[in-house]
Amino acid sequence: MFGVADPAVEQAVRTYVKLLRATRAVVARVEPALAAEGLTPTQLGVLEAVLHKGPLTQRELGRKVLTSAGNMTDVLDKLQARGLVRRVRDPADRRALRVELTAAGRTLIERVFPAHAADIAAAMAGLEGEEMAQLEALLRRLGRGAAPERGCAFSQEGHPP
């Protein structure tokens, strides 16, 4: 299979393909509702993180939603242009900018997120509660093993989508 003689490598590749297919199936189920709201998954993640964690810096948001600093700038520019977030100077450190929700941003995320969470739950309904807990633990181990360097954004505990 795959021109690889090592059974462990073959199993890893098969599992990787299944992981990608499952991820794409879940994403295909939940993204259309976001698109209907004019949001990308990353934009939703930013709004949700700020809703639940309060104002955050661009770097903190990048870690939470697992995106690069350059992409985060673009995401924030688009959210700010829509009047959903604003960047404000941190009074404790005037060099730092914090991102906070506007009233329109809070209204949007408070309306959209519950339906998004329900869509995720529906997409995950093929698993029982204990199976989901096992999968969560396995994926956490996989993520930590795949990105072992300390400080790597992808090895950190992220914020739920």
C-alpha positions as CSV (number, residue, x, y, z in Angstrom):
1,M,0.0,0.0,0.0
2,F,1.3,3.5,-0.9
3,G,4.6,1.9,-1.9
4,V,5.7,1.8,1.7
5,A,7.0,-1.4,3.2
6,D,6.6,-0.4,6.9
7,P,3.2,-1.4,8.3
8,A,3.4,1.3,11.0
9,V,3.8,4.0,8.2
10,E,1.0,2.5,6.2
11,Q,-1.3,2.6,9.3
12,A,-0.3,6.2,10.0
13,V,-1.1,7.2,6.4
14,R,-4.5,5.4,6.5
15,T,-5.4,7.0,9.8
16,Y,-4.2,10.5,8.6
17,V,-6.5,10.1,5.5
18,K,-9.4,9.2,7.7
19,L,-8.7,12.1,10.0
20,L,-8.7,14.5,7.0
21,R,-11.9,13.1,5.6
22,A,-13.7,13.3,8.9
23,T,-12.5,16.9,9.4
24,R,-13.6,17.9,5.9
25,A,-17.0,16.3,6.4
26,V,-17.6,18.2,9.7
27,V,-16.4,21.5,8.1
28,A,-18.6,21.0,5.1
29,R,-21.5,20.6,7.4
30,V,-20.9,23.7,9.5
31,E,-19.3,26.3,7.2
32,P,-22.3,27.0,5.0
33,A,-24.2,28.6,7.9
34,L,-21.1,30.8,8.7
35,A,-20.8,31.8,5.0
36,A,-24.5,32.8,5.1
37,E,-23.6,35.2,7.9
38,G,-20.6,36.5,5.9
39,L,-18.1,34.9,8.3
40,T,-15.1,32.6,7.9
41,P,-14.3,30.0,10.6
42,T,-11.4,32.2,11.7
43,Q,-13.5,35.3,11.9
44,L,-16.1,33.4,14.0
45,G,-13.2,32.1,16.2
46,V,-12.0,35.6,16.8
47,L,-15.5,36.9,17.7
48,E,-16.1,33.9,20.0
49,A,-12.7,34.1,21.7
50,V,-13.2,37.8,22.5
51,L,-16.8,37.1,23.6
52,H,-15.7,34.5,26.1
53,K,-12.3,35.7,27.1
54,G,-12.7,39.5,26.9
55,P,-10.4,41.8,25.0
56,L,-7.3,40.0,23.7
57,T,-4.2,41.1,21.8
58,Q,-3.6,40.1,18.2
59,R,-1.0,37.6,19.3
60,E,-3.3,36.0,21.9
61,L,-6.0,35.7,19.2
62,G,-3.6,34.1,16.8
63,R,-2.8,31.4,19.3
64,K,-6.5,30.9,20.2
65,V,-7.6,30.5,16.6
66,L,-4.4,28.9,15.3
67,T,-3.6,31.4,12.6
68,S,-0.5,33.5,11.6
69,A,0.1,37.1,12.6
70,G,-0.3,38.2,9.0
71,N,-3.6,36.4,8.5
72,M,-4.8,37.7,11.9
73,T,-4.2,41.3,10.7
74,D,-6.3,40.6,7.6
75,V,-9.1,38.9,9.7
76,L,-9.2,41.8,12.1
77,D,-9.1,44.4,9.3
78,K,-12.2,42.8,7.8
79,L,-14.0,42.4,11.1
80,Q,-13.2,46.1,12.0
81,A,-14.4,47.3,8.5
82,R,-17.7,45.5,9.2
83,G,-17.9,47.3,12.6
84,L,-17.7,44.1,14.6
85,V,-14.5,44.7,16.5
86,R,-12.3,47.6,17.4
87,R,-8.6,47.8,18.4
88,V,-7.9,49.8,21.5
89,R,-4.7,50.7,23.3
90,D,-4.1,48.7,26.5
91,P,-4.1,51.2,29.3
92,A,-1.5,49.1,31.2
93,D,0.8,48.9,28.2
94,R,0.3,51.6,25.6
95,R,2.4,49.6,23.1
96,A,-0.2,46.9,23.0
97,L,-3.5,46.9,21.2
98,R,-6.4,44.8,22.4
99,V,-9.3,43.7,20.3
100,E,-12.7,44.1,21.7
101,L,-16.2,43.5,20.4
102,T,-18.4,46.4,19.3
103,A,-22.1,46.2,20.2
104,A,-22.8,44.9,16.7
105,G,-20.1,42.3,17.0
106,R,-21.5,41.1,20.4
107,T,-25.0,40.9,18.9
108,L,-23.8,38.9,15.9
109,I,-21.7,36.4,17.9
110,E,-24.3,35.9,20.6
111,R,-26.9,35.1,17.8
112,V,-24.6,33.0,15.6
113,F,-22.6,31.0,18.0
114,P,-25.4,28.9,19.6
115,A,-26.5,27.7,16.2
116,H,-22.9,27.1,15.2
117,A,-22.4,25.0,18.3
118,A,-25.6,23.1,17.6
119,D,-24.3,22.4,14.0
120,I,-21.1,21.1,15.4
121,A,-23.0,18.8,17.8
122,A,-25.1,17.5,15.0
123,A,-22.0,16.8,12.9
124,M,-20.5,14.9,15.8
125,A,-23.7,13.0,16.5
126,G,-22.2,9.8,15.1
127,L,-20.2,9.5,18.3
128,E,-21.5,8.7,21.8
129,G,-20.5,10.8,24.7
130,E,-17.7,8.5,25.9
131,E,-16.4,8.1,22.3
132,M,-16.2,11.8,22.0
133,A,-14.3,12.1,25.2
134,Q,-11.9,9.4,24.0
135,L,-11.5,11.1,20.6
136,E,-10.8,14.4,22.4
137,A,-8.1,12.8,24.5
138,L,-6.5,11.0,21.5
139,L,-6.5,14.2,19.4
140,R,-4.9,16.2,22.2
141,R,-2.2,13.5,22.4
142,L,-1.8,13.5,18.6
143,G,-1.5,17.3,18.5
144,R,1.1,17.4,21.3
145,G,3.1,14.6,19.6
146,A,3.0,16.2,16.2
147,A,4.1,19.6,17.4
148,P,6.4,18.9,20.3
149,E,8.2,22.3,20.4
150,R,7.2,24.4,23.3
151,G,5.6,27.6,22.2
152,C,4.3,26.1,19.0
153,A,0.8,27.5,18.4
154,F,-0.6,24.2,17.2
155,S,0.6,22.4,20.4
156,Q,-1.3,24.8,22.7
157,E,-4.8,24.2,23.9
158,G,-6.9,26.1,21.5
159,H,-10.3,27.7,22.0
160,P,-13.2,25.7,20.7
161,P,-14.6,26.8,17.3
